[in-house]
Amino acid sequence: MIMTQKRTSWLFGSGLIFLLLGELSIVLGIASLKVWVTPFCWTGYILIVDTTLYRKRGHSLLQNQPGHFFFTLPLSAGLWLVFEGYNLLLKNWEYRNIPSNPLIAYPGYFWSFATILPALLETNALLEEWGFFKNLRLTPTKISRGALVFSFLLGLVFLIYPLLTKSIYDFPPVWLGFIFLLEPLNYRWGEESLLKKLGMGEGQRLFTLLLTGGVMGILWEFWNFWAEAKWVYHIPDPTGLKIFEMPLLGFLGFFPFAVEFYVMYRFVLILFKPYTPCHFVARETSPRFRFPVLRSPSPKEHGPAALKRPSA
């Protein structure tokens, strides 16, 4: 118990140090440190949220499933590169003041991109722990095969169309495309999916993910606004209004982005499951673990019928 308390205190203190380094570099104008504001602040944020969760309920992603936590770091960077690929064609943002030395620039890119998924999972878990949308109940419904096929095809259209037009105006479908494309596959192949939860009338996960996108969007833009190495947007917005660097209409993309990144994460877990040791991928059935990871329901455990089954 003493060792656990020391570890938690050490992680919390490390988080504060990272966060203070980022904030102090802004206040004091230390250019050599301001380059690292984004990864400093997000690393500190992740550690602080993780230890907050652990102290509140006795378990957290980093402290109970470190293997899975570290697995999310390269996965996060890899998933984000998909959107960077789209941006090469659609040119919605660009990076400025990046160090010219690639030995500094590329580790900085990786560090920044690697924080996206763990920050999303930690934030969503904290919002659920605080009880956001806990009592939200939707009408249970059966997800038909036709609806799954339509969703998959719609996702294909949303993801292919911007590649053909190469227009700066056509990024919005990308923030939705992978949801429609992959969620039907998660539903059919996976043990965990948003559609399964919606089919059972459970809306909390979807709505906390949407809220997570808003929370992370504000923090991203706040820290980016003051950073030395930063991104700037070229998003057309007739309102002319901005939230820090982000045009107001563009900010709306953060809400579906959190859902989309989660859906992509769930899909990758399905692909990795046959090759992943049981201790490496966390299980939702564990009494000490409540993060959104792998579980094994019966083939009939979806839709309204699932409401009659005892929960795992």
Summary of the structure (lengths in Angstrom):
residues: 312
radius of gyration: 20.0
end to end distance: 28.1
largest distance: 59.8
contacts: 992
relative contact order: 0.13
helix: 67%
strand: 5%
